[in-house]
Structures are given as C-alpha cells and as structure tokens.
C-alpha cells in the first residue's frame, strides 16, 4: 500500500478537522490512530493532532464552550524533575491537540519532543489541506512505543501488507 494513498472516503475525520475551525489548516498534522483510519487500516477512537500554538489557542478563543486545555503532570526519569505538557481537547473528547509530539523511543519522562516542522517533513498533505503523518512513519512510531494497542496496529499493517 503506497504511503501516500488515502482510503478515507467513509471517514469523518477530514470533515471534523475542517469543521474544527483552525486558522491555518496547513499547520495541522494528523497523528496516532487517525493516520490509520485515513489510510484505511482501522477506525480511530479519537483524533490526535499536532499544530501551532496559535492554531490551538485560536480554537479556545473562538469557541471556549467547546475547547479547553488539559494539563498533564510528569516526572523526568533522568533527574526526577517535574514537568507538564498541555494539550487542547474538545468537550466530546474526540480531539487531543498538541503543539509537539513525543519520541516514543525514549522512556516516559525523558522523551524528546518533535516540533511541527520535523513532523511535517515526515507527512503528506491531504487533499483538504491538512497534513497526515506518513503511514510507514506512524507504524515505526507504534513499533517503538511497543504498547499492546500499538503492536496490534503494527500486526494489522503487516497483515494487510501481505494481502
């Protein structure tokens, strides 16, 4: 399956992203299970996005009844230093919007963050203007994360590749 071929005719994700109201749609990148849905592997349970701070803050400013910040607290494994990461979510918990993405090959608490420009270089533009992480890149990230749900996605990708 070519990494740039979208099979999203029955997916609601493109329309949901457009209807969210991002000021700059070309600075939105789909990550996680949404990538798998847009490439036709399986349905996503939510929509993980990476975008600019201006884009995410604009959602809250334009519709504070729908959008809100979620602050997550962590402790760095290397030195025990506490830190936080903030995302933007909608009231339906359909979206989780970040300004950076984690390098899952590093332990929780010591993960490097990928900025938008690095992620965009590893993505493909969808016909509706936003970007989607290349399928092979997302599968590599899921392989590295090695969580049960990620390994099931890797196995599904491999099965479909053999078909």
Residue frames as a rotation matrix with the C-alpha (Angstrom) as fourth column:
UNK 1
0.588 0.809 0.000 0.00
0.809 -0.588 0.000 0.00
0.000 0.000 -1.000 0.00
UNK 2
-0.187 -0.691 0.699 1.68
0.588 -0.648 -0.483 3.27
0.787 0.321 0.527 -1.05
UNK 3
-0.532 -0.128 -0.837 2.31
0.833 -0.255 -0.490 5.58
-0.151 -0.958 0.242 1.89
UNK 4
-0.945 0.100 -0.312 0.57
-0.116 -0.993 0.032 8.49
-0.306 0.067 0.950 0.16
UNK 5
-0.649 0.747 -0.142 -2.71
-0.003 0.184 0.983 6.85
0.761 0.639 -0.117 -0.83
UNK 6
-0.794 0.456 0.402 -5.64
-0.541 -0.228 -0.809 7.86
-0.277 -0.860 0.428 1.37
UNK 7
-0.673 0.657 -0.341 -8.59
0.307 0.667 0.679 5.50
0.673 0.352 -0.651 1.70
UNK 8
-0.918 0.197 -0.345 -10.78
0.270 -0.327 -0.906 7.83
-0.292 -0.924 0.247 3.70
UNK 9
-0.730 0.663 0.164 -13.99
-0.086 -0.328 0.941 8.01
0.678 0.673 0.296 1.70
UNK 10
0.277 0.884 -0.376 -16.05
0.351 0.271 0.896 6.72
0.894 -0.381 -0.236 4.63
UNK 11
-0.398 -0.505 -0.766 -14.05
0.906 -0.087 -0.414 8.57
0.143 -0.859 0.492 7.30
UNK 12
0.747 0.654 0.116 -15.48
0.604 -0.742 0.290 11.58
0.276 -0.147 -0.950 9.11
UNK 13
0.188 -0.751 -0.633 -12.01
0.816 -0.240 0.526 12.76
-0.547 -0.615 0.568 10.20
UNK 14
-0.670 -0.493 0.555 -11.32
0.723 -0.605 0.335 15.16
0.171 0.625 0.762 7.29
UNK 15
0.032 0.771 0.636 -14.66
0.341 -0.607 0.718 16.93
0.939 0.194 -0.283 7.74
UNK 16
0.754 0.219 -0.619 -14.22
0.645 -0.069 0.761 17.01
0.124 -0.973 -0.193 11.53
UNK 17
-0.224 -0.916 -0.333 -10.79
0.888 -0.333 0.318 18.62
-0.402 -0.224 0.888 11.18
UNK 18
-0.663 0.019 0.748 -12.08
0.502 -0.731 0.463 21.22
0.556 0.683 0.475 8.74
UNK 19
0.323 0.907 0.269 -15.13
0.326 -0.373 0.869 21.99
0.889 -0.193 -0.416 10.90
UNK 20
0.197 -0.319 -0.927 -12.93
0.980 0.026 0.200 22.49
-0.039 -0.947 0.317 13.98
UNK 21
0.936 0.302 0.181 -12.08
0.328 -0.935 -0.135 25.91
0.129 0.185 -0.974 12.60
UNK 22
0.167 -0.952 -0.255 -8.28
0.782 -0.029 0.623 26.05
-0.601 -0.304 0.740 12.53
UNK 23
0.605 -0.002 -0.796 -6.98
-0.225 -0.960 -0.169 29.42
-0.763 0.281 -0.581 11.32
UNK 24
-0.001 -0.698 -0.716 -4.16
-0.996 -0.064 0.063 27.76
-0.090 0.713 -0.695 9.34
UNK 25
0.835 0.479 0.270 -5.18
-0.460 0.878 -0.133 24.28
-0.301 -0.013 0.954 8.17
UNK 26
0.669 -0.638 -0.382 -1.79
-0.140 0.397 -0.907 23.68
0.730 0.660 0.176 6.55
UNK 27
-0.433 -0.800 0.415 -0.21
-0.627 -0.063 -0.776 23.68
0.647 -0.597 -0.474 10.00
UNK 28
0.320 0.563 0.762 -2.31
-0.880 0.474 0.019 20.75
-0.350 -0.677 0.647 11.25
UNK 29
-0.497 -0.521 -0.694 -0.88
-0.694 0.718 -0.043 17.22
0.520 0.460 -0.719 11.24
UNK 30
0.682 0.728 0.074 -2.87
-0.672 0.583 0.457 14.06
0.290 -0.361 0.886 11.97
UNK 31
-0.548 -0.834 0.066 -1.10
-0.760 0.464 -0.455 11.56
0.348 -0.300 -0.888 14.21
UNK 32
-0.626 0.225 0.746 -1.96
-0.538 0.568 -0.623 8.31
-0.564 -0.792 -0.234 16.04
UNK 33
-0.454 0.530 0.716 -4.98
0.441 0.832 -0.336 6.21
-0.774 0.163 -0.612 15.15
UNK 34
0.501 0.638 -0.585 -6.33
-0.174 -0.588 -0.790 8.91
-0.848 0.498 -0.183 12.85
UNK 35
-0.305 -0.696 -0.650 -3.45
-0.879 -0.057 0.473 8.14
-0.366 0.716 -0.595 10.49
UNK 36
-0.900 -0.053 0.432 -4.51
0.020 0.986 0.163 4.50
-0.435 0.156 -0.887 10.38
UNK 37
0.059 0.991 0.121 -8.11
0.413 0.086 -0.907 5.46
-0.909 0.103 -0.405 9.62
UNK 38
0.444 0.119 -0.888 -7.16
-0.557 -0.740 -0.378 7.84
-0.702 0.662 -0.262 6.82
UNK 39
-0.526 -0.672 -0.521 -5.02
-0.844 0.338 0.416 5.14
-0.103 0.659 -0.745 5.22
UNK 40
0.206 0.793 -0.573 -7.88
-0.826 0.455 0.333 2.64
0.525 0.405 0.749 5.55
UNK 41
-0.685 -0.545 -0.484 -6.42
-0.228 0.791 -0.568 0.28
0.692 -0.278 -0.666 8.17
UNK 42
-0.372 0.599 -0.709 -8.91
0.885 0.460 -0.075 0.70
0.281 -0.655 -0.701 11.03
UNK 43
0.520 0.652 0.551 -11.22
0.354 -0.752 0.556 3.21
0.777 -0.094 -0.622 12.69
UNK 44
-0.677 -0.708 0.201 -9.72
0.165 -0.412 -0.896 5.70
0.717 -0.573 0.396 15.14
UNK 45
-0.004 0.657 -0.754 -11.20
0.974 0.172 0.146 6.18
0.226 -0.734 -0.641 18.59
UNK 46
0.571 0.123 -0.811 -10.07
0.376 -0.918 0.125 9.82
-0.730 -0.376 -0.571 18.72
UNK 47
0.742 -0.337 0.579 -8.21
0.493 -0.310 -0.813 12.35
0.454 0.889 -0.064 16.60
UNK 48
0.379 -0.732 -0.566 -4.68
0.591 -0.279 0.757 13.23
-0.712 -0.621 0.327 17.71
UNK 49
0.782 -0.116 0.613 -3.33
0.470 -0.535 -0.702 16.35
0.409 0.837 -0.364 16.05
UNK 50
-0.126 -0.794 -0.594 -0.19
0.823 -0.418 0.385 18.46
-0.554 -0.440 0.706 16.21
UNK 51
0.498 0.285 0.819 -0.45
0.720 -0.663 -0.206 22.13
0.484 0.692 -0.535 15.31
UNK 52
-0.514 -0.671 0.535 0.90
0.285 -0.722 -0.631 25.55
0.809 -0.172 0.562 16.17
UNK 53
-0.702 0.234 -0.673 0.14
0.659 -0.145 -0.738 27.21
-0.270 -0.961 -0.053 19.47
UNK 54
-0.832 0.401 -0.383 -1.64
-0.456 -0.888 0.061 30.00
-0.316 0.225 0.922 17.57
UNK 55
-0.535 0.644 -0.546 -3.92
-0.356 0.415 0.837 27.44
0.766 0.643 0.008 15.89
UNK 56
-0.394 0.384 -0.835 -4.80
0.691 0.723 0.007 25.65
0.606 -0.575 -0.550 19.13
UNK 57
-0.764 0.102 -0.637 -5.19
0.457 -0.611 -0.647 28.85
-0.455 -0.785 0.420 21.18
UNK 58
-0.858 0.456 -0.236 -7.41
-0.503 -0.653 0.566 30.22
0.104 0.605 0.790 18.41
UNK 59
-0.452 0.711 -0.539 -9.83
0.264 0.683 0.681 27.34
0.852 0.166 -0.496 18.89
UNK 60
-0.387 0.258 -0.885 -10.27
0.921 0.069 -0.383 28.25
-0.037 -0.964 -0.265 22.55
UNK 61
-0.858 0.015 -0.514 -10.63
0.058 -0.990 -0.126 31.96
-0.511 -0.138 0.849 21.79
UNK 62
-0.781 0.549 -0.296 -13.24
-0.495 -0.257 0.830 31.33
0.380 0.795 0.473 19.08
UNK 63
0.246 0.895 -0.373 -15.27
-0.399 0.444 0.802 28.70
0.883 -0.048 0.467 20.97
UNK 64
-0.639 -0.587 0.497 -14.44
-0.661 0.089 -0.745 28.38
0.393 -0.805 -0.445 24.69
UNK 65
0.240 0.779 0.580 -17.56
-0.909 0.389 -0.147 26.28
-0.340 -0.492 0.801 25.26
UNK 66
0.931 0.116 -0.347 -16.15
-0.279 0.839 -0.467 23.54
0.237 0.531 0.813 23.03
UNK 67
0.357 -0.905 -0.231 -12.37
0.270 0.337 -0.902 23.74
0.894 0.259 0.364 23.53
UNK 68
0.909 -0.125 0.398 -10.31
-0.415 -0.369 0.832 23.62
0.042 -0.921 -0.387 26.73
UNK 69
-0.031 -0.990 -0.139 -6.77
-0.765 0.113 -0.634 22.97
0.644 0.087 -0.760 27.91
UNK 70
0.971 0.138 -0.195 -5.72
0.010 0.790 0.612 19.73
0.239 -0.597 0.766 29.58
UNK 71
0.207 -0.927 0.312 -2.58
-0.892 -0.310 -0.328 19.87
0.401 -0.211 -0.892 31.70
UNK 72
0.877 -0.032 -0.479 -0.76
0.135 0.974 0.182 16.59
0.461 -0.224 0.859 32.35
UNK 73
0.550 -0.683 0.480 1.93
-0.833 -0.408 0.374 16.33
-0.059 -0.606 -0.793 35.02
UNK 74
0.797 -0.402 -0.451 5.02
0.173 0.867 -0.467 14.11
0.579 0.294 0.761 34.63
UNK 75
0.705 -0.696 0.137 8.33
-0.393 -0.223 0.892 13.48
-0.590 -0.683 -0.431 36.35
UNK 76
0.465 -0.630 -0.622 11.55
-0.757 0.081 -0.648 13.15
0.459 0.772 -0.439 34.35
UNK 77
0.964 -0.106 -0.244 13.16
0.182 0.933 0.312 9.77
0.195 -0.345 0.918 34.90
UNK 78
0.230 -0.969 0.088 16.71
0.480 0.034 -0.877 11.06
0.847 0.244 0.473 34.48
UNK 79
-0.748 -0.617 0.245 16.64
0.163 -0.528 -0.834 13.63
0.643 -0.584 0.495 37.29
UNK 80
-0.447 0.646 -0.619 13.22
0.893 0.276 -0.356 13.46
-0.059 -0.712 -0.700 38.95
UNK 81
-0.946 0.050 -0.321 12.37
-0.047 -0.999 -0.016 16.95
-0.321 0.000 0.947 37.69
UNK 82
-0.102 0.972 0.211 8.60
0.607 0.229 -0.761 17.55
-0.788 0.051 -0.614 37.39
UNK 83
-0.946 -0.094 -0.310 7.25
-0.169 -0.673 0.720 18.97
-0.277 0.733 0.621 34.15
UNK 84
-0.023 0.992 0.120 3.90
0.055 0.121 -0.991 19.47
-0.998 -0.017 -0.058 32.46
UNK 85
-0.972 -0.071 0.225 2.55
0.226 -0.012 0.974 19.08
-0.067 0.997 0.028 28.95
UNK 86
-0.325 0.884 -0.337 -0.59
-0.221 -0.417 -0.882 20.83
-0.919 -0.212 0.331 27.83
UNK 87
-0.885 0.176 0.431 -2.96
0.465 0.311 0.828 19.80
0.012 0.934 -0.358 25.08
UNK 88
-0.623 0.761 -0.179 -6.25
-0.748 -0.647 -0.150 21.14
-0.230 0.040 0.972 23.80
UNK 89
-0.892 0.414 0.181 -9.34
0.433 0.897 0.084 18.93
-0.128 0.154 -0.980 23.83
UNK 90
-0.575 0.793 0.201 -12.96
-0.430 -0.503 0.750 19.33
0.696 0.345 0.630 22.88
UNK 91
-0.290 0.532 0.796 -15.90
-0.942 -0.014 -0.334 18.69
-0.167 -0.847 0.505 25.18
UNK 92
0.762 0.603 -0.238 -16.69
-0.643 0.748 -0.163 15.43
0.079 0.277 0.958 23.35
UNK 93
0.210 -0.806 0.553 -13.13
-0.458 0.418 0.784 14.12
-0.864 -0.418 -0.282 23.88
UNK 94
0.920 0.109 0.377 -12.86
0.277 0.500 -0.821 13.47
-0.277 0.859 0.430 20.14
UNK 95
0.625 -0.710 0.324 -9.76
0.043 -0.382 -0.923 15.66
0.779 0.591 -0.208 19.68
UNK 96
0.690 -0.593 -0.414 -6.45
0.459 -0.084 0.885 15.76
-0.560 -0.800 0.214 21.52
UNK 97
0.818 -0.301 0.490 -4.37
0.301 -0.503 -0.810 18.59
0.490 0.810 -0.321 20.05
UNK 98
0.497 -0.764 -0.412 -0.68
0.665 0.030 0.746 19.05
-0.558 -0.644 0.523 20.82
UNK 99
0.846 -0.321 -0.425 1.97
-0.467 -0.831 -0.302 21.57
-0.257 0.454 -0.853 19.81
UNK 100
-0.272 -0.918 -0.289 4.66
-0.955 0.295 -0.036 18.84
0.118 0.266 -0.957 19.66
UNK 101
0.790 0.466 -0.399 4.78
-0.439 0.883 0.165 15.03
0.429 0.045 0.902 19.51
UNK 102
0.500 -0.578 0.645 6.80
-0.662 0.225 0.715 12.67
-0.559 -0.784 -0.270 21.69
UNK 103
-0.114 -0.612 -0.782 9.67
-0.786 0.537 -0.307 10.50
0.608 0.580 -0.542 20.52
UNK 104
0.751 0.573 0.328 8.34
-0.651 0.560 0.512 7.23
0.110 -0.598 0.794 21.91
UNK 105
0.504 -0.632 -0.589 11.71
0.180 0.744 -0.644 5.53
0.845 0.218 0.488 21.54
UNK 106
-0.641 -0.683 0.350 12.80
-0.183 -0.307 -0.934 7.24
0.745 -0.663 0.072 24.74
UNK 107
-0.608 0.411 -0.679 11.42
0.761 0.546 -0.350 6.39
0.227 -0.730 -0.645 28.21
UNK 108
0.482 0.826 0.291 8.39
0.574 -0.549 0.607 8.24
0.662 -0.126 -0.739 29.54
UNK 109
0.858 -0.144 -0.494 9.64
0.350 -0.540 0.765 11.31
-0.377 -0.829 -0.413 31.33
UNK 110
-0.101 -0.945 -0.311 12.73
0.034 -0.315 0.948 11.62
-0.994 0.085 0.064 29.13
UNK 111
0.206 0.270 0.941 11.12
0.878 0.373 -0.299 11.83
-0.432 0.888 -0.161 25.73
UNK 112
-0.863 -0.449 -0.232 12.36
0.239 -0.767 0.596 14.23
-0.445 0.459 0.769 23.13
UNK 113
0.221 0.958 -0.186 9.63
0.245 -0.239 -0.940 16.30
-0.944 0.162 -0.287 21.52
UNK 114
-0.516 -0.286 0.807 9.29
0.840 0.016 0.542 16.59
-0.168 0.958 0.232 17.75
UNK 115
-0.506 0.357 -0.785 8.39
-0.139 -0.932 -0.334 20.12
-0.851 -0.060 0.522 16.65
UNK 116
0.513 0.858 -0.015 5.81
-0.076 0.029 -0.997 20.71
-0.855 0.513 0.080 13.95
UNK 117
0.398 -0.383 -0.834 8.39
-0.900 -0.341 -0.272 21.36
-0.180 0.858 -0.481 11.19
UNK 118
-0.716 -0.685 0.133 10.04
-0.659 0.726 0.196 17.94
-0.232 0.053 -0.971 11.77
UNK 119
-0.357 0.677 0.643 6.69
0.154 0.722 -0.675 16.15
-0.921 -0.142 -0.362 11.76
UNK 120
0.586 0.613 -0.531 5.53
-0.373 -0.378 -0.848 17.96
-0.720 0.694 0.007 8.64
UNK 121
-0.141 -0.739 -0.658 8.65
-0.983 0.029 0.179 16.80
-0.113 0.673 -0.731 6.80
UNK 122
-0.961 -0.192 0.196 7.54
-0.198 0.980 -0.011 13.23
-0.190 -0.049 -0.980 7.56
UNK 123
-0.213 0.971 0.105 3.94
0.164 0.141 -0.976 13.81
-0.963 -0.191 -0.189 6.50
UNK 124
-0.803 0.115 0.585 1.85
0.592 0.039 0.805 14.01
0.070 0.993 -0.099 3.33
UNK 125
-0.816 0.540 -0.207 -0.66
-0.467 -0.827 -0.313 16.74
-0.340 -0.159 0.927 2.56
UNK 126
-0.421 0.803 0.423 -4.26
0.629 0.594 -0.502 15.58
-0.654 0.055 -0.755 2.45
UNK 127
-0.506 0.265 0.821 -6.42
0.748 -0.339 0.571 16.98
0.429 0.903 -0.026 -0.40
UNK 128
0.606 0.796 0.008 -8.32
0.663 -0.510 0.548 19.04
0.440 -0.327 -0.837 2.21
UNK 129
0.551 -0.437 0.711 -5.14
-0.206 -0.897 -0.392 20.94
0.809 0.069 -0.584 3.15
UNK 130
0.658 -0.338 0.673 -4.03
-0.708 0.027 0.706 19.45
-0.256 -0.941 -0.222 6.49
UNK 131
-0.195 -0.814 -0.547 -1.14
-0.828 0.435 -0.353 17.01
0.526 0.384 -0.759 6.75
UNK 132
0.901 0.405 0.154 -1.12
-0.431 0.795 0.428 13.33
0.051 -0.451 0.891 7.71
UNK 133
0.010 -0.906 0.423 1.89
-0.759 0.269 0.593 11.51
-0.651 -0.327 -0.685 9.13
UNK 134
-0.165 -0.140 -0.976 3.14
-0.851 0.521 0.069 9.03
0.499 0.842 -0.205 6.55
UNK 135
0.802 0.594 -0.065 1.85
-0.500 0.726 0.473 5.56
0.328 -0.346 0.879 7.31
UNK 136
0.411 -0.712 -0.569 5.31
0.422 0.702 -0.574 4.00
0.808 -0.004 0.589 7.44
UNK 137
-0.553 -0.597 0.582 6.44
-0.194 -0.587 -0.786 6.67
0.811 -0.547 0.209 9.92
UNK 138
0.118 0.683 0.721 3.39
-0.940 -0.158 0.303 6.13
0.321 -0.714 0.623 12.14
UNK 139
0.873 0.160 -0.461 3.94
-0.092 0.982 0.166 2.38
0.480 -0.103 0.871 12.10
UNK 140
-0.097 -0.975 -0.199 7.60
0.350 0.154 -0.924 2.89
0.932 -0.159 0.327 13.09
UNK 141
-0.504 -0.037 0.863 6.47
-0.640 -0.655 -0.402 5.07
0.580 -0.754 0.307 15.99
UNK 142
0.558 0.782 0.278 3.93
-0.795 0.407 0.450 2.46
0.239 -0.472 0.848 17.07
UNK 143
0.599 -0.447 -0.665 6.55
0.245 0.892 -0.379 -0.29
0.762 0.064 0.644 16.82
UNK 144
-0.473 -0.855 0.214 8.88
0.098 -0.292 -0.951 1.75
0.876 -0.429 0.222 19.03
UNK 145
-0.162 0.492 0.855 6.15
-0.884 -0.457 0.096 2.52
0.439 -0.740 0.509 21.57
UNK 146
-0.714 -0.223 -0.664 5.52
-0.143 0.974 -0.174 -1.24
0.686 -0.029 -0.727 21.88
UNK 147
-0.555 0.655 0.513 2.29
-0.695 -0.026 -0.719 -0.82
-0.458 -0.755 0.469 23.85
UNK 148
-0.548 0.384 0.743 -0.17
0.345 0.913 -0.218 -3.67
-0.762 0.137 -0.633 23.31
UNK 149
0.537 0.837 -0.107 -2.52
0.262 -0.286 -0.922 -1.47
-0.802 0.467 -0.373 21.27
UNK 150
0.328 -0.501 -0.801 0.37
-0.807 -0.589 0.038 -0.21
-0.491 0.634 -0.597 19.13
UNK 151
-0.734 -0.631 0.252 1.69
-0.445 0.727 0.523 -3.70
-0.513 0.272 -0.814 18.48
UNK 152
-0.073 0.789 0.610 -1.81
0.499 0.558 -0.663 -4.76
-0.864 0.256 -0.435 17.37
UNK 153
0.739 0.308 -0.599 -1.71
-0.263 -0.687 -0.678 -1.89
-0.620 0.658 -0.427 14.85
UNK 154
-0.213 -0.899 -0.384 1.72
-0.875 0.000 0.485 -2.98
-0.435 0.439 -0.786 13.63
UNK 155
-0.696 0.002 0.718 0.47
0.098 0.991 0.092 -6.56
-0.711 0.134 -0.690 13.18
UNK 156
0.410 0.905 0.113 -2.60
0.359 -0.046 -0.932 -5.29
-0.839 0.422 -0.343 11.29
UNK 157
0.503 -0.325 -0.801 -0.38
-0.711 -0.682 -0.170 -3.22
-0.491 0.655 -0.575 8.99
UNK 158
-0.600 -0.798 0.060 1.84
-0.654 0.532 0.539 -6.25
-0.461 0.284 -0.840 8.34
UNK 159
-0.361 0.552 0.752 -1.15
0.378 0.824 -0.423 -8.50
-0.853 0.131 -0.505 7.63
UNK 160
0.692 0.678 -0.248 -2.60
0.091 -0.423 -0.902 -6.02
-0.716 0.601 -0.354 5.15
UNK 161
0.169 -0.738 -0.653 0.80
-0.870 -0.423 0.253 -5.63
-0.464 0.525 -0.713 3.50
UNK 162
-0.762 -0.452 0.464 0.94
-0.269 0.873 0.407 -9.38
-0.589 0.186 -0.787 2.92
UNK 163
0.051 0.900 0.434 -2.57
0.317 0.397 -0.861 -9.50
-0.947 0.181 -0.264 1.44
